[in-house]
Amino acid sequence: MAIKVDGIKEIPVGKKDLDRVGIINENIALAAFRPFIPANARLRELSLLPLIVGTLLGIVFGASSLYLVLKVGLTVSASIPVAVISITIFRVLSKLGMRDATVLEHNIVQTAGSAGESIAFGIGVTMPAILILGFDLELTRVMLVSVLGGLLGILMMIPLRRALIVAQHGILKYPEGTACAEVLKAGASDESRRTALVNTRETGAMDEAAAGGRTIIAGFGIGFLYYGIQEIWKTWKEYPTKVFGRPFEAASISIENNPALLGVGYIIGPRIASIMVGGGVLSYLVLIPAIKYFGSGWTTPLAPETAHLIKDMTVSQIQKAYVLYIGAGAVAAGGIISLIRSLPVIWSGLKGGLADLRATKAAAAGAPRTDQDLSMKFVLGGIIALLLAIMIAPQLNLRGNILGALLIVAFGFLFVTVSSRLTGEIGSSSNPISGMTVATLLLTCLVFLIIGWTAPPYFVTALSIGGIVCIAASNGGTTSQDLKTGFLVGSTPKFQQIAILVGALASALVLGPILLAMNQSGTVYVPVAQNKDFSFPAGFHFTPDQYLKNGDQPKRDKLQGAEAASDRNSYYVVHKTTTDYGPAGRYLVNDQGAPIYLADPGINGIYDKLPNSNQSVSKFTAPKATLMSYIIKGILGGELPWGLVLLGVMTAIVLELSGIPSLAFAVGMYLPLSSSSPIFLGGAVRWGVDRYLRAKSENQRLTEEEMAAKTDQSPGVLLSSGYIAGATLAGVIYSFLNLSGGVTARLTGLEEWATKKNPFFEGPYSDLLGLIPLAILTIGLYLVGREILLKPKPYAQGTR
């Protein structure tokens, strides 16, 4: 017998195939599906302006996602915000006399725009680990990993499209892709509706979509101005904090004044937000006070700390010296447990995907417009060219390394297939990309350990493999969501595939420099001399061999950024991987080999103020990247304080036994409580809004899934997306401003003025007064969620 795909092409199938997709009776055929734009229709699609708009939006949301993943280890899907912004932009252009975009052009915008977020996640999870391990984070390496991983994930996904998107329609839901299709259909232009044979008088839906765009833009402006004014003019305290004294010494509570984190909490919802803040409460209100209580009697530093007594350590120092490792152990265990729990789904997904791929090979011949992919010659040729580039590029330390290339092919295809299928089942937000990356690094490091590749250069090799696979898996899932959206609205797949390749390439090229700039903006050059954090013996000198890196010539460097003017001398670079005599890291040493500065990085660094100044600098915790560095150090280097790490592992196991998702809790343990507190606040606002919406008469008959889909497109979610994009973009720009010594000097002057004159920033009541702006922001989010402010109507359902 045969089933019809897309209502047009017949494919022969057997009973086994029908049974596997849940069809028991051979006489029941797959219901004919009609996309919004019919397959025989011709409508503008891959146009230059939508492609440019989508690419630029992808870069903006990619930069904001990179900021977010370095800050708290999370990102949020960009497809729906990009789609709504696209509808709004072209709606405004049509009012100015220009041509409005078709629904297919809007789909090109969201397809190109979604690539940046997935690449940012992969970069932020893996590449900063190179810094944390003590190596230089080189621009060419970051760009190569992001470009190769991003393009590889898309090309590996293309052959799976018919198997996962078409053949599994109605079985794999692809929640974000389906929701995005509804947004695009709601905002379809009159021209698109005529082509779709939909009543052209139903223009209210487009007005509603444009109103949703205004909500996002309003949130963007509020988030950008709020965070930008706060960072530059120091208008109010960024981290209102309360540290308790005896008998609860070193316990503390704090919250970050950041609209982006408030928006993240609203989007992820109350359950996950509550679990995350629970981890922070354990760290800051249990573990740190316990360490202070039991360790205050020690008269020598307690390892792994080497310089300070516990009785003299601040909350931040205890967190970095001890709790950081406990949290990292919990994150590692949580990631592995989530991956193990997903193994049955992963295995069935892999088998199902491969079986469907074989069953749908015949579908390519004579396919209609809505079933045309890029040619397999292009796909296979592109994959081979990328693998050759991986083996040739010297920056990846994989030159001529056939084993590394084979690992990338094996893990890449495995996890792209798994990621694409899991995205269809549970959505992008629940897709365990971090767990897949952990598995890739664990297996890669074990292979390296067996064959004796344990020298420091192989640390970077393992990270390069993990980074490429992580970005490929992340982009594979995003690509499948986009292709599902296109399948529902009636796009041409090959045009979408071209759009996401262009968007991914542009984002990959731009996000590398942004990552390095964000790190450099927070880099502090800490003088070694007369600093109690260092205990180098008198006359200590590094040996000349320690200057060398992978057999190359000794590398020299100067101070950069805000401190460059204070010392213009050139120094040798030494990467110290142990904690002997002072923190591990990148040291600048003079010609005689004496250490002069520790170049403390902006990512995962420990010094948050410029030397001899009260000027603070922004640091990024990069929790997922730190986890990757610990896996490599633990397996290849054997340099972890395993006692602390195992405490975290046991904590994750206890949580799983109690029925609590350990990974979200573990991330909260690792993060500062100040980061998880606004996330919890946003989740609490979402809980209140959802309770109100659920109580409305028109919603009482909705199922939980229908209610969740409705609230996911609510004004509160749109405003939160704007908060995230605006505040994180302001953070990125502020990071770039810090690269200039002259600008930093003026910023220092503003901070000194605020310290003396502004009671909201510094003073006896500054912690309390600093909560007022955040309270106003929170109340505004609640009122918009309740549709009291910015009253956009809910999205109309699209017509099939």
N, C-alpha and C positions, 0 to 999 in steps of 0.2 A: 504494500500500500504506500501512499505518499501523503505528506503534509505540505501545506502551503506556507511559505515564509514571506512575510510582508504582503500576503494576499495575492502574490503574483507567481513566484517561482516555486515549482513543485520539487520536493526532494524525497527520494525513496528512503524509507526507514523500516526497520524490523520491530517485532514486538518487544525485544529486549530494550531497544532505544526508547520506545514509548513508555515502557514500564519505568525506566530510570528517571524520566522526567515527570512521573506521576500520572501518566495516562494509562489506565488499565484496559479499557475497551478499545480494541483495534478499530472499531467502527466510528470512534469519536476522533475527529481531526482537530488539530490546533485551530482555534477560532481565528478567522481572518482579521488581520490588524490593518487599520488605515491610519497612516500618520497625518498630522495636522495639515501639512502641505503634501498633496498627492505625488506619487513617484513620477507621474507623467507631466507634472507641472514644471514650468520654468520661471524661476524667480531669482533676482540678484542675490548672490551669496558671497563668494570670495572676492570682495571688493577691497581696494587699497585702503580707503579711509577706515572702515571697520577693523581691518587687520592692524593698522597703526594704533588706533584707539585701544584695541584689546591688548596689544603688546605693551603699550605705555601703562595701562592699568595693571597688567601683570607685573611690571617692574615695581610699581608703587606698592601693590599688595605683597609682592615678594619681599621688598625691603621691610615692610611692617611685620611680616611673618618671621623674617630672620631676627628682627629685634625681639619679637615675642618668644621665639624658641630659645634664644640665648638668655632671656630673662627668666622664664618659668618652664621651659621645655615643652610648650604647647603651641599649636597653631589652630586656626579655625578655617573652614572651607571658604574660599573666595568666590565660588561660582555665582551664587545668588546675589551677593552685593555687586559684583561686576555686571551681571545681567541687568539689575535694576538701574545702575548708573548708566549703562548703555542706553536703555530705554529713555532715561531722562535727558541725556546729552542730545540724542538725535531728535527727541521731541522738541527741545529748545531750538535746535538748528532748523527744524521744519517751520517753526514760528518765525524764523528770520529769513524765510524764503528759500532755504536749501531743501534738498530732497531728504525725506524721512527714510530711515533704514527699514528693510524688510525683516521679518522674524528670523529668516535664515542668516541675514547679516548680523543681527543681534546675537545669534548663536555663535557666529565666528568670533565676535568680540569676547564672549564669555569663555570660549574655548582657548583662545590665545591668552586671555587674562588669568586663567586658572593655573597655568604652568608655573608661574612665579612662586606661588605658595608651596607647592609640592617640592620644588627644587630648594627653596629656602629651608624647609624642614630637614631634608637630607644633608645639606651643608652644615646647618647648625647642630645636628646630632653627631656628626663625625669629625669635621675638619678642625674645630677648636681643640680636639684631643691632641693634635700634634703640638699645639702650644703647651698644653698641660703636661705633656711628656717632656717638655724642655727643648723642643726643636723650633726652628724658624717656620712660621706659616707663610710660605712663599705664594705670591699672587698667581704665578703660572700653574702651580700645583692645584690650587683651589679652583681656578677656572677650568683646568683640564678635567678634574674629577667631576665638576658640576656639568660641564658640557657633555662629556662622555656618558655619565650616568643618566642624565636627562634624556638624551637622544636615544640611548640604548633601551631605556624603559618604554619609550613610545614605539620604537620599531618592533620590539618583542611583543607588544600588546596587539599590534595591527592584525597579525594572523589569527588572533583569538577572538576578533570582533564578532564574526558570524556565530562562533560557538557559544559565546557568553551573552552577547547582546540580543542576537536574533533568535537563535534556537531556544534560548532559555527565557524568552520574554514571558512574563507572567509568573516566573519561578524565581529568578534573581531580580530583586526589587530595585536595586540601586537608588536608595532613598533620596540622596542629595541630587542626583541627576534627574530623577522624576520630578522633584520639587522645582528644580530650575526650569524644566520644560513647562510646568504650569505657569511659572512667572513669565516666561517668554510668550506663551500663548495668550496670557491675560493682557500683555502689553503689545500685542500684534497690531500693526498699522492697518488702515483700511485696505490698502493694496494687498497685504498678506491675507486678510480675511476674505477678500473677494476671491483670491486664488484658492483659499481653503474652502470656499463655498460656505462661509459662515456669515450670518446676518451682519452686514456692515453698519447697521444702526446701533450695534452694541459697542459704542465707543466709550462707554463709561469705564470699561475694564482698563483701557489704555490710560485714562485719566487717573485711575486708582494706582496703576503701576508707576506713573510719573510722580504721584504723591508719595509713594514709597521711596522713590529716588530722592525727593526733597528731604525725607526723614533721614536717609543715610547722609546726605550732604550736610544737613544741620548737625548731625552727630559728628561728622568729620570736622566741621568748623569748631564746634565746642571742644572736642578732644584736642585738636591742634592748638587752639588758643590757650586752653587751660594748662596743658602740660608745657607748652612753649613759654608762656609767661612765668610759670612756676620755676622752670629751669633757668631762665635767663635773668629775670628780675628778683628771684627769690621772694615772691610775694607771700608765701606761706610755707610752713614746714613740710618737707617732702615725706619724712618718716616720723609722724607723731608716735612717741614711744614712752612706755612706763616701765622702768626697771625697779624691781622690788628689793628692799633691804631685808635684814634679818627679821623673823626667822626663815623667810622664804628667799634667801639671798640668791641673786643671779637669775631668778625667774623674771620674765619680761613679756609684755604684750606690745605689739606695734602694728601699724598699718601704713601701706604706701599710698600716697596721694596720686593715684595713676588711673585715669579714665579707661585705659586699655585693659587693665586687669579687672576693673569693674565690669566692663563689657564681656570679657572672657567668661567670668562667673555667670553672667546672665545667660550666655549662649550654651554653656555646658550643663547648666541646670543645677538644682539644689543638691541632688544626691552626690554627684561627683565632687562638687564644690565643698560639701560638708566633710566628705572623706579626706579630701586634701588638707583642709584646715585642721582636721583631727591629727594628721601627721605632724603638722606644725606645733600643735598644742603639746604633743608628746615630747617633741624636741626641746621646746622653749619653756615649758611649764613642768616638765618631769625630768628629762635627761640632764639638761644643763644645770638646774638646781641640785640634782643628785651628785653630779660630778664635782660641783663646787663644795657641797657639804662633806663628801667623803674625801676629797683631795686637798682640802685647805690645810691639813696637817702635814702634808709632804714638804720636806725641806730641799728636795731636788726636783728638777723637771721630770714629769712623767711621760715616757715615750707614747706616741711619736713626737710630742713636743720636746724641743731641745733647748729653748732659751728662757722660758718663763715658768715660774711657779704657779700652780693652779690658784693659790690664794690671791695672786696679783693679776690674774687674767680677767679680761672683760668678757661679757657675754659673747661678743663676736669672735674673740680669740678662742674661747672654748668650743664654739660651734665649728670653727675651721679646723681646729686641732684634733677633735675627737668625734663630734656628732656628724661631721661631714662623712667620715668613713662608715659610721653606722648606717646613715641614710643611703649611702652608695651601695652597701651590701643589701639593704632592703630593696632598692631599686633593681639591682641585678637579679635578685631572687624573684621579685615580682614579675620582671620581664620574662625570665625563663619559665616561671610557673604559667604565665598567660600563654606563652608559646606552646608549652606541653599540653595545656588544656585545649588548645586549638588544633593539635595534631590530627585528631580524627577528621575535623572539618578540612584541614589543609590537605590531608591524604585523599579524601573523597573529592575535594575540589580539583586537585591535580589530575586524578584519574578521569573525572568528568570532563575537565577542560580538554585533555588530550583526546578523549573519545569523541567529544563533540567536534574537535578540530578535524579529525579524520572523517567524521560523518558529513561535514559540510564543505569539503574541498570542492565538490562538484558545483557548489552554489556560485562560484566566481564566474563561470562561463555565461556570457550573455546576460549579465546582471542588469537590472534597471538602475536608474540614477541613484536611488536611495540605498543601493547595495554595492556601490563601486568603491573599492579600496585602492590605495596606492599599489602599484604592481609588486608582485613578490620578488621580481628581479631587483627592484629598487630597495625593498626591505632587506633582503639577504645581502645584497651588495653593501648597503649601509652598515649592517651589523658587522660584516667582515672588515670593512674599512675602519670602524671604530675599534675593533679588537686589535687590528694592526697598529693603530695609533696608541692604544694602551701599552702594547709591547715595545713600541719604539720610543715613546716620550721619556726622556731621562728624568723629568721631574717626579714621576710616579715611582721610581725605583723598581720598575718592572721590565727594564730593558732586556729583551731576549728571554724573559722569564715565562716559559711555556706553562709551568705549573700555575702561576698567578693568573694567566689568561684563561686557563681551563677552569679554575675556581670561579672566576667572574662569569664565564659562560654557564657553568652548572648552577651556581647560586642565583645568578641573574635570571635565567629562564624559570627556575623553580619559583622564586619569590615574586617575579612579575606575574606569573600565572596564578599563584596563590593570592597575591594582593588584589588582582583584578577580580577574582571570584569572591573573595571575602568582602570586598567593597560592595559587590552586588547583594550579598546576604545581610551584612551588618552595618554597612555604610562606612564612609571614610573616617569619621571620628572614632570609631571603635576598631579600626584596622590596626593590628599589632605590628606596625612597621618597625618600631623600636625593638620588639622581640625578635623579629627576623634579622635585624642588624646584629643584635647580640649573638644569635645563633651563627651568623656568618663569621663574626670575629672569633667566637669560641672555636669553631671548627677549623678556621684558617690558622689560628694560633696553635692549636693542637697538631695540625699537619706540620707547621713550621718547627714546633718543638720536637717532633719525631725525627725530622731530617736534620736537626741541629741548627736551624736558622734562628738564633736567639740574640744576635748582636743588635745594638740599637738601630742601625739602618733598617732592619727588618720590621721594627715597630711601625715605621712609616709605610712600608710595603703592605703590611696587614691592614693598616688604616685606609690605604688607598683602595684596596680590594673592598673593604667594608663600606667605604664611602660611595663607591660606584654602585654597588649592589643596593645600598640603602636608597640612593636617589632614584635608581632604576625602578625599584619596587614602589616607591612613593609616587613616581610619575606614571607608572603603569596603572595604579589604582585611579589616579586623577583622570587619565586618558579614558579609562573605561566609563567613568561617570559622565564625561563629556560626550562620548559616543552614544551613551544611552539617551542623553538629552537630545542629541541629533536624531537618533532613531525615532523618538516620539514626535518631534516637530517636523520631520521629513527632510533633514539635511542630506547633503552628499558626503559620505564618509571621507572620501579622499581629500575634499576641501578642508574638512575639520582636521584631518591628520596633517595637512600642510600648515594649517594655522597654529596647531599646538607645537609643531616642530619649530616654527619661526618664533613663537612666544617663548618656548623653552630655551632656545639658543640665545635670544636677547637677554632673558632673565639670568641665565647662567653666566654670561659675560659681564653683567653689571653687578651681580650679587657678590662676586669675589672681591672686587675693590671695596664694596660697602662693608663686608666682613672685616677686612684688614683695617679700614678706617675706624670702625667701631672699636676694634681692639686697641689701635694706636691711641685713640682719644682717651682711653682710660689707663694707658701705660704710665707707670710712675718709675722714675729712675732714682732708686733709693741708695744714698751714699753708704758705703760699707764702714768707712772709718768712724770711730767713736759712736757706733750704733750698737746698742745692747742686744739687738736681734741677731748680731753676728759675733762669732767667737773664733775667728781665724787666728792661729798662733802668730806671734811676732815674727816678721820676716817670711810669712807664708807666700809661696809663689806657685801658680799653676805651671805644669811642665809644658814645653812646646808641643808635645804630642796631643795635648788636650785642646790646642787651638784648631787642630785639623778636623775636618768633617768629611767622612766618606772618602778619605784620600785626596781631597781637593786642597787647594791653597788655603792658608789661614784667612778667615773672613774678618774684616774690620768694619766697624760701624760707629756712628756718632749718635749723640742724644737727639731725639726728634720731638716735634710737637711743642708743647708749652714750655718745656725745660731746655730746649735747644739753645736759647740765647745765653744760658748760664754757663755752658761749657761747650766749646766748639772743637775740642780735641777729638782725635780718632783713636779708637780702642780695638783690641782684639776681642772676639766673641768666644766665650767658653760656655758650653751647656753642661751644667752640673746636675747630675741625676740623683745624687744622694742628699740627705739632710745634714751631713757632717759640717759643722762650723756655721751653719746657717741654712735658710730655705733653699730647696732645690730650684733651679731655674736657669735663666739666661744671664750670664755675668759679662760685664765689660771690664777687661783687664788692661793694664798699661803694658808698655813694651818689656818691662821686667817681669811680667806675669802676676803682679799684685792685683787683687780684685778691687775695683774702684766703685762700681755701681752694680746693683741688681736691677735688671730691667723687668719690673713686675708687670705682667700683662694686664690689659683691660678685661680679658676673659679669664675668669677664675683666679684673678690676682688677689693678694691679701692686704695691700696698702691702698686705702681709699682717699688719702689726702696727699697733696704735693708736699715735698720736704720743706721744712721751715715756713709753712704756710697753713692757713685754715681752709684753703681752697679745696673743696671736695671734688672728686672725679667719679664718674659713673663706672661701676664694675658690673660685669655680667656673670652670673653663676654657672650658666651652661650646664644644667644638671645631667642631661643625656650624654653630652660629650665627655663629661667627667667620668661617667659610668664606663664609656668605651675605653678611656685611658686606663682605668683601673683593671679592666679585663686584660689588656695587653701587659700592663706592669705585673699583674698577678701571675700570668701564665709564662710570658717570655722573660720577665725581669725578676720575678719573685721578690718584689719590693713593697708589699702591702702589709699594714698592721692587721694581720688576719684575725686577731681576737676581736677587734672592733667590727670588722667586716662581717664576721660570723654572728655577732650580736644582731646586726641588721638582717641577716639571712633568717635567723630564728624569729625575729619580729614578723617578717613577711609570712613565715609558715604559720605562726599563731593566728595572724589575721585571716589567712585562707581557711584554717580550721574553724574559725568563728564565722565564716560566711561573708567576710568583708573583702572586696577587691583590693589586693595588697599593693598593686602598682600605683594607683592614685594616692593611697595613703603614704607609700614610700617616697613619692615625689614631694609630698607635703613635708615629710621628715627632712628631706634634703634641702628644700628651699628655706630661705628666711621666712619666719612667720609673717613679716611685713608684706611678703608677696602673696601668700595664700589668704591673708585676711580680706583684702578687697575682692578676691575671687569668691570667697564665701559670702561677702556682702552682696555681690551681684547675683549669686545663686539664691540668696534669701529674697531679693526683690523679685526674681523670676517665680519663686514659690508663691509669693503673695499675688502676683499678676495672674498666674495660672489658676489659682483658687478662685479668683474673681471671674475669670473667663469661663471656668468650668460651671460656675453657679448660674450663668446666664441661660435663659430658657432655651434659646436656639441651639445651645451646645450640649444640653443634658442627654440627648439621645446619641451623641457621637461615641464611637468606640475609643479606647485609649490610643490606638494607632492614628485614627482620624483626628483626635484632639491634639496629639503631638505634632502631626503634620500642619495643623492650623496654627498652633502657637509658634512653630518654627518659622512661619512667614509673617509673624505679627510685627506691629510697629516697634515694640521693645527690642526685638532681635535686630531689626534694621538700624535703630538708633545705636545699639551696642556695636554693630559692625562699623558704624561711623566713628564711634568712640575709639575703637581699636585702631582703625586706619589712621585717624587724625593724630592720636597721641603717639603712636609708634613712629609715624613719619616725623613728628616734631622731635622725638628722641634721636632718630637717625640724623636729622639736620643739626641738632645740638652736638652730637658726636663729631660731626665734621667741623663745626665751629671751634671745638676744643683743639683741633690740629694746628691752629694758628696761635703763635705765641702772643701776638698783639691783641687778638680777640680774647684770649684767655686772661690777659692782664686786665682788660676792661671788665670781664666777668668776675674776676677776683675782686675788683673794686666794688661792683654791685653787691657781691656777697658780704664784703666787709661793712658796707653801708647798712645792709639789711640786718646784719648781726647786731649792730649798735642801735638802729633806729626803728626796726620793724618788730612789734611785739608778736605778730603772727609767725615770724620766722625764728626768733630767738628771744628768750625771756622766760620768766617763771610760769607763764600761762600759754606759751607757744604750742605745746603739745595739744592742749585743749582747743585753742583758737584755730589750730591747723586742721581740725576736724570739720569746721564749719563749711568750707568750700566743698569738701567731699560729701557732706550731708546734703548740700544743695544739689550737687550733681546726681546723687542717688535718688533724691525725691523727684527730680526731673525725669529720670529713667522710669520710675514707678508710674508717674502720671502719663507719660507717653505710652507705656505698656498698657495702661488702663484706657487709652484713647481719650484722655481728658485734654492733653496737649497734642499738637500736631496730629490732627484727627484723620489719618488716612483710613479708608475703608479696607477690609480684608480683601485679598486677591480673589477675583472671580475665578472659578474653575474653567479651564480651557475646554473646548469642544472637540471631540474626536469625530 
